[in-house]
Amino acid sequence: MSLGNSAACPCGGAPTALRRQGVALYIDCCGRFIAQGQLPPDALHLMRSRYSAFVLENEAYLQHTWQAACRPEALDFDEGAKWLGLDIKDVVDTGMQDGQATAEVEFVARVRIAGKAHRLHERSRFVCEEGQWRYVAAVNIGA
């Protein structure tokens, strides 16, 4: 799946995304990272771009943004999943671990699979390795 230049960004619009008529376009928001394979400048933008990559079923970008030690060999996407939205609840700089900056992003993502709505409430952990933010893992904190 891909989005055109005039499509709204699936993440709803990161704080630094340009807005056109109140809408953050994919190309100005997460598309600037996903399309070019670049890593975002912080955990919040990485979380948002990973959500958009899940919507687009872009396994290559998701794998690229995963910390190597935690990266799965492959991803399975739910067939027919319709992602309904992302709500960022909290972003916390959690300090340093092994000399690397760390952060956590709490979010709620909504998705419909086979006609049934699901709500994912998680806290994702991120680490900054050599100036590049990577996803480590998530803890489910609610249904």
C-alpha positions in Angstrom: 0.0 0.0 0.0 1.2 3.5 -0.7 -0.1 7.0 -0.3 -0.1 9.9 -2.7 1.4 13.3 -2.1 -2.0 14.8 -1.2 -3.0 12.1 1.3 -3.4 12.8 4.9 -0.8 11.2 7.1 -2.1 8.1 8.9 -0.5 9.2 12.2 -2.7 12.3 12.3 0.1 14.7 12.0 3.3 15.0 14.1 3.8 18.3 15.9 6.5 19.5 13.4 4.5 18.4 10.2 3.5 21.1 7.8 -0.3 21.5 7.7 -2.3 22.4 4.6 -5.8 23.5 5.4 -5.4 22.0 8.8 -4.3 18.6 7.6 -0.8 17.1 7.9 0.0 15.5 4.5 1.8 12.2 4.5 4.6 13.6 2.4 5.3 16.4 4.9 4.9 14.2 8.0 5.9 10.5 8.2 6.4 10.1 4.4 9.6 12.2 4.7 11.1 9.4 6.8 9.5 6.3 5.4 10.0 7.1 1.7 13.6 8.0 2.2 14.4 5.3 4.8 15.6 8.0 7.2 15.3 7.7 11.0 13.4 10.5 12.7 15.1 12.9 15.1 13.3 11.7 18.3 11.2 8.9 19.8 7.9 10.7 19.2 8.4 11.1 15.5 9.8 7.5 15.3 6.6 6.2 17.0 4.4 8.1 14.6 6.3 7.0 11.6 6.2 3.4 12.8 2.4 3.6 13.2 2.2 4.9 9.6 4.4 2.1 8.4 2.1 -0.4 10.0 -0.9 1.2 8.3 1.1 0.9 5.0 2.4 -2.6 5.8 5.9 -1.3 5.1 8.0 -4.1 6.7 11.3 -2.7 5.4 10.9 0.5 7.3 9.7 -1.2 10.4 12.7 -3.5 10.4 15.0 -0.6 9.7 13.8 1.3 12.7 14.0 -1.7 15.1 17.0 -2.0 17.4 19.0 -4.9 15.9 19.1 -6.9 19.2 15.3 -6.9 19.4 14.4 -7.1 15.7 12.2 -10.1 14.6 13.1 -11.9 11.5 9.8 -11.1 9.8 6.5 -9.4 10.5 3.0 -10.7 10.0 0.3 -8.1 9.2 -3.3 -8.8 9.9 -5.1 -9.3 6.6 -7.7 -6.7 6.0 -6.7 -4.6 9.0 -8.1 -1.0 8.9 -6.1 1.3 11.1 -8.4 3.9 12.6 -6.1 6.3 14.4 -3.3 7.0 16.8 -3.4 9.0 20.0 -0.2 9.9 21.7 -0.7 10.0 25.5 2.7 10.7 26.8 6.4 11.1 25.8 9.0 10.7 28.5 12.8 11.1 28.3 13.9 8.2 30.5 17.5 9.2 30.8 20.6 7.2 29.9 21.2 3.5 29.7 24.6 2.1 28.8 25.6 5.6 27.7 22.7 5.9 25.3 19.6 8.2 25.6 16.3 6.4 26.1 12.7 7.5 25.9 9.2 6.0 26.2 6.0 6.9 24.2 2.6 5.9 25.5 0.0 5.6 22.8 -3.4 4.2 21.9 -3.9 2.9 18.4 -7.2 1.7 17.1 -7.6 -0.9 14.4 -10.5 -2.9 12.9 -9.7 -6.5 12.0 -12.3 -8.7 10.4 -15.0 -6.2 11.4 -14.0 -6.2 15.1 -12.5 -3.1 16.7 -9.4 -3.4 18.8 -7.7 -0.8 21.0 -3.9 -1.1 21.6 -2.7 0.8 24.6 1.0 0.4 24.9 4.2 2.1 26.2 7.0 1.7 23.6 10.7 2.0 24.6 13.2 3.7 22.3 17.0 4.0 22.4 19.3 6.5 20.6 22.2 4.6 19.2 25.0 6.7 17.6 22.6 9.6 17.1 19.8 7.4 15.6 16.6 6.6 17.5 15.5 2.9 17.3 12.4 1.0 18.6 13.2 -1.5 21.3 10.0 -3.0 22.6 6.5 -2.3 23.9 4.6 -3.1 27.0 0.8 -3.5 26.7 -0.8 -1.4 29.4 -4.4 -1.8 28.5 -6.9 -3.5 26.3 
